[in-house]
Amino acid sequence: MAEEPSRDRDVDLPSSLDRLLRRIDAHPSLPAIGASSKRALGPPSAIADERGQAREPAAEVVVTPARIYVTLELPGVSRETLEVTADDSRLTVHAIGEGGRVFHSEIELFHPVEPEAVTATYRNGVLDVTLPRRRGHRVRIKRGD
């Protein structure tokens, strides 16, 4: 079986692929790519690392005539890294857990709420948020003469 002559791979490859191949070649536990005809794969690189991605926590939303209750599971999150913000129609929760895991959730609220009156309690990895619903104004109708 005739071997193909090795070609300089730096000439035709895009720069990102070139950098990846150089990192694989530089890893001491892997065979050099030019040494065999089989492709060699390296350890996970920053390109394939999924730890930096934000995860959306499991959420439960209960709507009553007076309030909206939201419960989120945030395992391993410390209270210092927890950030809860609310506006008229959205609840946003952002937190950093053990090992650098990032939790991020944006929950659309289908009823307007009073952002100034929102309360939150975090206990044993569970965040409970209570959002009072904005009340409509009752319009009085005057009797005409």
N, C-alpha and C positions, 0 to 999 in steps of 0.2 A: 504494500500500500504506500503510495507516494504521499509525502507530506507537502502541504502547501508552504511556500516560502512565507516566513513571518513578515507581516506588514507593519509599518510604524503606525500605531493606532492614534497617535496624537494629531495626525494630519487631518483626518476627516470627521472626528467626533465632536459633538457639541461640547461646550465648556462644562456644563453640569455633569454630563455623563463621563467626561474625562476626569473630573475631580473625584467622582465616585469610584472609578476604576483605579485611580491612584491610591485612594484610601484602602481599597481591598488589597492591592498589591503590597501596601506598607504594613498590613497586619501580620505579625510574625507567626500566628497559628494557622494561617491559610497558605496553600500552595500558590505560587505566582501564576497569574493568569496565562502567561505565555508558555509555561512549562507543560501544560497538558491541553488536550483538545476539549475536555469537559469544562463547563463554566463553574467558577467557584463563587460562592456567596459568602459575604462577611457577616459579622454580628450586626444587630440593628444599629442603624445610624440615626442621626438627628432627623433625617428625612422620613424614616419609618417609625419614629418614636411617637406613640399616641398619648403619652402621659400628659402632654401639654394641652390636650383638647379638653374643653369644658364639657362636663356631663350635666344632663338635665335630671334633677332629682325627681323621684316619684312624688306626685302631688295629688291631694284630694281637695275638691272645692265643694262647699255646701252653701247654698243660697237660701236665706230666709227673708221674710218681708222687711226686717229691720237691719240685718247684717249679712256679710259674706265671710265665711270661715274658710281659711286655707291652711292645710296641714302638709308640710314637706318633710321628707326623710333626708337628713344630712348627716350620715354616719362619720364620726371622726373629726367633725368640724369644731374648732374652738370658737368661743363667743367673740373673741377679739377680731377674728377675720370675717365675721358675719356682717353683711350689709343688706339692709332691707329698705327699699324705697317704694313709695306709692304716689300715683297721681290720680286724676279723676277716673281713668279707665284702665290702668295697668298696675300690676304689682311686679316688682323686680327684686329677685333675691340673688346675691352673689356671695360665695364663701370659698375658703380654701381649707381643705381637709388634710388628714395625715398623708405624708408622702407627696405633698404638692398637688394632690387631686383638686381640680377646680370644679365647683358646682355653680351653674348659672341657670336661672329660670326666669322667663318673662311670661306672666299669666295675664291674658286679656280678661278684663272684668266687663261683663255685659250690662252692668248697672253702674251708674256713677256713684262714687263713694266720697266721704269726707276725709281727705288725706291727713288733715291735722289731728284727727281723732283715732288713727290706726294704732293698735297695740300688738306687740309681738312677745312671745314667750319661747325660749329655747331651753329644752330639758332633755337629757339622755338621747341626743341625736335627732330630736324631733322639734321642728319649728312650727308653732301655732300662731297664725296671724288672724286678727279680727279686724274687719273693715266695716265701719258703720256706713250703711247706704244713705245717700243723699235723699232727703225727703222732698217730694214735690210740694209746691205751694198751692194751697187751696184758694181758689178765686171765688169771691163772693159776688153774687149777681144781685144787683139792685132791681127792685120792682119799678117799672116805669109807669108814669101817669098817663 
